[in-house]
Amino acid sequence: MTAHAALGLAAVALFEASCVNAHPDRTTQTTSAAAIAPAPPAGSAALAASSMGSPGSPPHALREATFHYPTGPLGPEDVVVVSPVATNGERFPVLVAFHGRGESLKGPARGARGWVDDYGLFGAVKRLQAPPLTDDDLQGFVTADRLAEMNRGLGKNPYRGLIVVCPYLPDLLHGATAFEDGPRFAEFIVEEVLPRVYKETPAIGTPATTGVDGVSLGGRAALAVGLSRPEAFGVVAAMQPAIDLDEVPPFADLAKKARAKSTAFRLRLLTSNGDYFLESTSALSQALVDRGLVHRFDVVTGPHSYEFNRGPGVMEMLLFHDRALRGVEVP
């Protein structure tokens, strides 16, 4: 990694101070072997589609569990899993969501809780289930037009819920190690974590209904993991990914190889006008275009910060995957 990227990550780590919130509306369960909740038996594609619930389904309570792995490919690993409590055999898409570098420095137990404790996952789901969204829900970073667009979308296609899988991301995958350790971490996620999630939660449990995403260092990890195992995901996405300009060609080449392996996954990049990595993410988007790779590229309003993660970050991520993994139009 160049000095530019190292300084960017250092600034991110310094800015990302811990902020833990209480969530009285959630059910919490910690487990290393027991199931989160019994899932319906696997069935045909038609059964899976019919059991995803209708747009008019009532809001879901959330259940939380933690998978503990004393030894993982990159060290000890915790994975926090947040699942809607299913009713009437309902099943849900799965989103693997990686946190940023600030949580990487906290260790597995606290780091894996980044989306839950630091980025406001529970509050975001609660608000998405009870629109309209307000400027405060987006931490004041959204434009009036985008807020109106999000609310129109929620009126047309209400938020229906995701199983969000939050692995601890060690402070690794910098520089060339992203292309060396990324595939090993991808194997752990795809071969160990996802089968367990499919078995122990009300997941639809197919690659087409499974996405991967992350923010900052987590966005970098999402690209490394998702593009290493594209056949396992219906969506590979990254928000404000921590990549440097000289890393654009290898990441774009990795995407091209991934597309050669699988034509089924959808690719998305999201950055913001105040993102440290705006230039490099924009360059990556152009490099994908140059390689003939269709993808979605979004630039929203906001900085590279915890406030962004709690506002546009978590909201945009949940909304996008809730729609894309169900084959619904994404505004």
C-alpha positions as CSV (number, residue, x, y, z in Angstrom):
1,M,0.0,0.0,0.0
2,T,1.3,3.4,-0.8
3,A,1.9,6.3,1.6
4,H,-1.3,7.9,0.4
5,A,-3.5,4.9,1.2
6,A,-1.6,4.4,4.5
7,L,-2.3,7.9,5.6
8,G,-5.9,7.6,4.5
9,L,-6.4,4.5,6.6
10,A,-4.6,6.1,9.6
11,A,-6.9,9.1,9.4
12,V,-9.9,6.7,9.3
13,A,-8.7,4.7,12.3
14,L,-8.1,7.9,14.3
15,F,-11.5,9.3,13.4
16,E,-13.4,6.1,14.1
17,A,-13.9,6.3,17.9
18,S,-16.1,3.8,19.6
19,C,-19.7,4.7,20.2
20,V,-21.9,1.9,21.7
21,N,-25.7,2.3,21.8
22,A,-28.4,0.4,23.7
23,H,-31.0,-1.5,21.6
24,P,-34.0,-2.3,23.9
25,D,-36.0,-3.5,20.9
26,R,-33.8,-6.5,20.0
27,T,-33.6,-10.1,21.2
28,T,-30.0,-11.2,21.9
29,Q,-28.5,-14.6,21.8
30,T,-24.9,-15.6,21.9
31,T,-23.9,-19.0,20.7
32,S,-21.0,-21.0,19.4
33,A,-22.9,-24.1,18.4
34,A,-26.6,-23.7,19.0
35,A,-28.9,-22.4,16.3
36,I,-30.2,-18.9,16.1
37,A,-33.6,-20.2,15.1
38,P,-34.8,-23.3,13.3
39,A,-35.1,-22.6,9.6
40,P,-37.7,-24.2,7.4
41,P,-36.4,-27.2,5.4
42,A,-34.8,-26.4,2.1
43,G,-37.2,-26.6,-0.8
44,S,-37.7,-25.8,-4.4
45,A,-36.9,-22.4,-5.9
46,A,-40.7,-21.8,-6.1
47,L,-41.0,-22.5,-2.4
48,A,-38.2,-20.2,-1.5
49,A,-39.7,-17.4,-3.6
50,S,-43.1,-17.8,-2.2
51,S,-41.8,-17.8,1.4
52,M,-39.9,-14.5,1.1
53,G,-43.0,-12.6,2.4
54,S,-45.1,-10.0,0.7
55,P,-44.4,-6.2,0.5
56,G,-47.2,-5.8,3.0
57,S,-45.7,-8.0,5.7
58,P,-45.7,-6.4,9.2
59,P,-42.4,-5.2,10.7
60,H,-40.1,-8.0,12.0
61,A,-38.5,-8.2,15.4
62,L,-34.7,-8.9,15.2
63,R,-32.8,-11.7,16.8
64,E,-29.0,-11.6,17.4
65,A,-26.5,-14.4,17.8
66,T,-22.7,-14.7,17.7
67,F,-20.7,-17.5,16.2
68,H,-17.4,-18.1,17.9
69,Y,-14.4,-19.5,16.0
70,P,-11.3,-19.9,18.2
71,T,-9.2,-20.4,15.0
72,G,-9.9,-18.8,11.7
73,P,-7.8,-18.3,8.6
74,L,-6.7,-14.8,9.8
75,G,-6.9,-15.5,13.6
76,P,-9.7,-15.9,16.2
77,E,-13.1,-15.0,14.7
78,D,-16.5,-13.8,15.9
79,V,-19.4,-13.5,13.6
80,V,-22.5,-11.5,14.7
81,V,-25.7,-12.6,12.9
82,V,-28.8,-10.4,13.0
83,S,-31.9,-12.1,11.8
84,P,-35.5,-11.1,11.4
85,V,-37.8,-13.3,13.5
86,A,-39.7,-15.3,10.8
87,T,-43.4,-15.8,10.7
88,N,-45.4,-18.2,8.5
89,G,-42.3,-19.9,7.1
90,E,-40.9,-16.6,5.8
91,R,-37.3,-16.7,4.5
92,F,-34.9,-13.9,3.9
93,P,-31.9,-12.9,1.7
94,V,-28.5,-12.9,3.4
95,L,-26.0,-10.0,3.5
96,V,-22.4,-10.4,4.7
97,A,-21.4,-6.9,5.9
98,F,-17.8,-6.0,6.9
99,H,-17.0,-3.2,9.3
100,G,-14.3,-0.6,9.0
101,R,-10.8,-0.4,10.3
102,G,-11.8,1.2,13.6
103,E,-13.5,-2.0,14.6
104,S,-10.6,-4.1,13.4
105,L,-8.5,-2.5,16.1
106,K,-10.9,-3.6,18.8
107,G,-10.5,-7.4,18.5
108,P,-13.0,-10.1,17.5
109,A,-15.6,-9.7,20.3
110,R,-16.1,-5.9,19.9
111,G,-15.1,-5.6,16.3
112,A,-17.7,-8.0,15.0
113,R,-20.3,-5.7,16.6
114,G,-19.4,-2.7,14.4
115,W,-22.6,-2.6,12.4
116,V,-24.7,-3.3,15.5
117,D,-23.1,-1.1,18.2
118,D,-21.3,1.6,16.2
119,Y,-23.2,2.0,12.9
120,G,-26.8,1.8,14.2
121,L,-28.0,-1.3,12.4
122,F,-31.0,-1.9,14.7
123,G,-32.2,1.7,14.6
124,A,-31.8,1.8,10.8
125,V,-33.9,-1.4,10.3
126,K,-36.6,0.0,12.7
127,R,-36.8,3.3,10.7
128,L,-36.8,1.5,7.3
129,Q,-39.8,-0.5,8.6
130,A,-41.7,2.6,9.6
131,P,-41.1,5.2,6.9
132,P,-41.0,8.0,5.8
133,L,-37.4,8.6,6.5
134,T,-36.3,12.0,7.7
135,D,-33.2,14.1,7.3
136,D,-32.2,13.1,10.8
137,D,-32.3,9.4,9.9
138,L,-29.6,10.2,7.3
139,Q,-27.5,12.3,9.8
140,G,-28.3,15.4,7.7
141,F,-26.1,14.2,4.8
142,V,-28.8,13.4,2.3
143,T,-30.1,15.8,-0.3
144,A,-33.8,16.6,-0.5
145,D,-34.1,14.9,-3.8
146,R,-32.5,11.7,-2.6
147,L,-34.6,11.6,0.5
148,A,-37.7,12.0,-1.5
149,E,-36.5,9.2,-3.9
150,M,-35.8,6.9,-1.0
151,N,-39.3,7.5,0.5
152,R,-41.0,7.0,-2.9
153,G,-39.1,3.7,-3.2
154,L,-40.2,2.6,0.3
155,G,-43.8,3.5,-0.6
156,K,-43.6,1.4,-3.7
157,N,-41.6,-1.5,-2.2
158,P,-41.5,-1.5,1.6
159,Y,-38.4,-2.8,3.3
160,R,-38.8,-6.5,3.8
161,G,-35.7,-7.5,5.8
162,L,-32.3,-9.2,5.5
163,I,-30.3,-11.5,7.6
164,V,-27.1,-9.5,8.2
165,V,-24.0,-11.4,8.9
166,C,-21.2,-9.4,10.5
167,P,-17.8,-11.1,10.6
168,Y,-14.9,-9.6,12.5
169,L,-12.4,-8.3,10.0
170,P,-8.8,-8.3,11.3
171,D,-6.6,-5.3,10.5
172,L,-5.2,-7.1,7.5
173,L,-5.8,-7.2,3.7
174,H,-3.5,-4.1,3.2
175,G,-1.5,-3.9,0.0
176,A,-0.8,-7.1,-1.8
177,T,-2.1,-9.2,1.2
178,A,-5.7,-8.4,-0.1
179,F,-5.0,-10.7,-3.0
180,E,-3.1,-13.3,-0.9
181,D,-5.3,-13.4,2.3
182,G,-8.5,-12.4,0.6
183,P,-9.1,-15.8,-1.0
184,R,-8.4,-17.6,2.3
185,F,-10.8,-15.4,4.1
186,A,-13.3,-15.9,1.3
187,E,-13.1,-19.6,1.7
188,F,-13.9,-19.3,5.4
189,I,-16.9,-17.1,4.7
190,V,-18.3,-19.2,1.9
191,E,-17.4,-22.7,3.1
192,E,-17.9,-22.2,6.9
193,V,-19.9,-19.2,7.8
194,L,-22.6,-19.1,5.1
195,P,-23.6,-22.8,5.3
196,R,-24.1,-22.4,9.0
197,V,-26.2,-19.3,8.5
198,Y,-28.3,-21.1,5.9
199,K,-28.8,-23.9,8.3
200,E,-29.5,-22.0,11.5
201,T,-31.5,-19.0,10.3
202,P,-34.6,-18.5,8.1
203,A,-32.4,-17.8,5.1
204,I,-33.4,-18.5,1.6
205,G,-30.0,-19.9,1.3
206,T,-29.0,-19.5,-2.4
207,P,-26.1,-17.6,-4.0
208,A,-28.6,-15.4,-5.9
209,T,-30.1,-14.2,-2.6
210,T,-26.7,-13.7,-0.8
211,G,-24.7,-10.4,-1.0
212,V,-21.5,-9.1,0.4
213,D,-20.7,-5.5,1.2
214,G,-18.6,-3.4,3.6
215,V,-17.4,0.1,4.4
216,S,-13.8,1.5,4.2
217,L,-11.5,-1.4,5.0
218,G,-14.6,-3.5,5.0
219,G,-15.4,-2.3,1.5
220,R,-11.9,-3.5,0.5
221,A,-12.5,-6.8,2.1
222,A,-15.9,-7.2,0.4
223,L,-14.3,-6.8,-3.0
224,A,-11.5,-9.2,-2.1
225,V,-13.9,-11.8,-0.7
226,G,-16.7,-11.4,-3.2
227,L,-14.5,-11.3,-6.3
228,S,-12.5,-14.3,-5.1
229,R,-15.7,-16.3,-4.8
230,P,-18.2,-14.7,-7.2
231,E,-20.2,-17.9,-7.7
232,A,-21.3,-17.6,-4.0
233,F,-23.0,-14.2,-4.3
234,G,-25.8,-12.5,-6.1
235,V,-24.3,-9.0,-5.3
236,V,-20.7,-7.9,-4.6
237,A,-20.7,-4.4,-3.4
238,A,-18.4,-1.9,-1.5
239,M,-18.9,1.4,0.2
240,Q,-16.1,3.9,0.4
241,P,-13.6,1.1,-0.2
242,A,-10.1,1.8,1.1
243,I,-8.1,1.3,-2.1
244,D,-5.4,3.5,-3.5
245,L,-5.0,4.6,-7.1
246,D,-2.2,2.2,-7.8
247,E,-4.4,-0.7,-6.6
248,V,-7.2,0.1,-9.1
249,P,-5.8,-2.1,-12.0
250,P,-5.4,-5.2,-9.8
251,F,-8.8,-4.8,-8.3
252,A,-10.3,-4.2,-11.8
253,D,-8.5,-7.3,-13.1
254,L,-9.8,-9.3,-10.2
255,A,-13.3,-8.2,-11.1
256,K,-12.8,-9.2,-14.7
257,K,-11.6,-12.7,-13.6
258,A,-14.7,-12.9,-11.3
259,R,-17.0,-12.1,-14.2
260,A,-15.4,-14.8,-16.3
261,K,-16.2,-17.3,-13.5
262,S,-19.7,-16.1,-13.0
263,T,-22.1,-13.8,-14.9
264,A,-24.7,-14.0,-12.3
265,F,-23.5,-11.5,-9.7
266,R,-24.3,-7.8,-9.6
267,L,-21.5,-5.3,-8.9
268,R,-21.9,-2.0,-7.1
269,L,-19.6,0.7,-5.8
270,L,-20.7,3.5,-3.5
271,T,-18.6,6.5,-2.5
272,S,-19.4,10.1,-1.3
273,N,-18.4,13.6,-2.0
274,G,-16.4,13.8,1.2
275,D,-14.8,10.3,1.0
276,Y,-11.1,10.0,1.4
277,F,-11.2,7.3,-1.3
278,L,-13.5,9.2,-3.7
279,E,-10.8,9.6,-6.4
280,S,-9.7,6.0,-6.3
281,T,-13.2,4.6,-6.2
282,S,-14.1,6.7,-9.2
283,A,-11.0,5.5,-10.9
284,L,-12.0,1.9,-10.2
285,S,-15.4,2.5,-11.7
286,Q,-13.8,3.8,-14.8
287,A,-11.4,0.8,-14.9
288,L,-14.4,-1.5,-14.8
289,V,-16.0,0.4,-17.7
290,D,-12.7,0.1,-19.6
291,R,-12.9,-3.7,-19.1
292,G,-16.5,-3.9,-20.3
293,L,-17.8,-4.7,-16.8
294,V,-21.3,-3.6,-16.2
295,H,-21.7,-2.2,-12.6
296,R,-23.6,0.4,-10.6
297,F,-21.6,3.4,-9.3
298,D,-23.2,5.8,-6.8
299,V,-21.8,9.0,-5.3
300,V,-23.9,10.3,-2.4
301,T,-23.5,13.1,0.1
302,G,-21.3,12.9,3.2
303,P,-17.9,12.4,4.7
304,H,-15.9,9.3,5.5
305,S,-17.0,9.0,9.1
306,Y,-19.0,7.2,11.8
307,E,-21.8,9.7,11.2
308,F,-21.9,8.6,7.5
309,N,-22.0,4.9,8.5
310,R,-24.9,5.6,10.8
311,G,-26.8,7.5,8.2
312,P,-26.4,7.1,4.4
313,G,-24.0,4.2,4.8
314,V,-26.3,1.8,6.7
315,M,-29.5,3.0,5.0
316,E,-28.2,2.8,1.5
317,M,-26.6,-0.6,2.1
318,L,-29.8,-2.2,3.6
319,L,-32.1,-0.7,1.0
320,F,-29.9,-1.7,-1.9
321,H,-29.5,-5.3,-0.9
322,D,-33.1,-5.7,0.3
323,R,-34.1,-4.9,-3.3
324,A,-31.2,-6.3,-5.4
325,L,-31.2,-9.7,-3.7
326,R,-35.0,-10.1,-4.3
327,G,-34.8,-9.0,-7.9
328,V,-36.6,-5.7,-7.3
329,E,-35.8,-2.5,-9.1
330,V,-33.3,-0.4,-7.2
331,P,-33.9,3.4,-7.4
